[in-house]
Amino acid sequence: MNPMTEADHKTIEELSLNHWQPLSTLLYDGWVLRFANGYTKRANSIQPIHYSTQDVHAKIDECERIYASNQLSTIFKITPFIQPDHLDQLLQDKGYVIVDHSSIQTRSLEHLQEPKHSFVQIDEQLTEEWLDHFCRLNQVNNLQRRTMTQMLSNIRTCKALISLSVDGQVVACGLGVVERGYIGLYDIITDVNYRNRGLAEQMILHLLHWGKRQGATSSYLQVVANNRPALRLYAKLGYSEVYRYWYRVKEFNQV
């Protein structure tokens, strides 16, 4: 297999924008500003991955005003593809702090192990039943549920909402989205009382086989770099790191 190039990595960044949708976006001189009522940093942050032509200090100031007017902290996602390439240092100088060092990992869908646990449900459209289980396992409140419902409804490519059951009870959920030959995995969650039993591994294998049937040849995921149990799981499944990213955050102080 040919090694991934920087262009391949940037494609993953574009896919991640598509696969975890905000409620609205604002394109500002190549920066993508995303808004989703504060639900997740991915959907409420600035993605500076395209060209930048205007004065960067003025742009940062304007972004801060825009996010403050929406009662949100200003958050930048820092990847190897930021524009301009010295933005991370500029944000540090302005008092932005780093949170959530994260790893982008990929694997080929060749030589996939067959799953052994067969009690899974895969829906290609969002259902209230899946939402009920997901919100229960993630302790998502009613306001966040409404936001997440719209975010998931905004995904415009093929998606799979999966749940896994033990003795008739749903104990794990997740999301897979297929585009341009990749299946991206999101929000893999297992009930705390059922962890360390290999159930997440089985659920992911089902998702990957589903993605392969939809034409995907590779998979990617994002994992917080200090989440050791998740890192062990993904390594066992054959994922390996291709690059890292983190967030720079400036808190919103409401007067």
Secondary structure, 3 states (H helix, E strand, C coil): CCCCCHHHHHHHHHHHHHHCCCCEEEEECCEEEEECCCCCCCCCCEECCCCCCCCHHHHHHHHHHHHHHCCCCEEEEECCCCCCCCHHHHHHHCCCEEEEEEEEEEEECCCCCCCCCCCEEEECCCCHHHHHHHHHHHCCCHHHHHHHHHHHHCCCCEEEEEEEEECCEEEEEEEEEEECCEEEEEEEEECHHHCCCCHHHHHHHHHHHHHHHCCCCEEEEEEECCCHHHHHHHHHCCCEEEEEEEEEEECCCCC
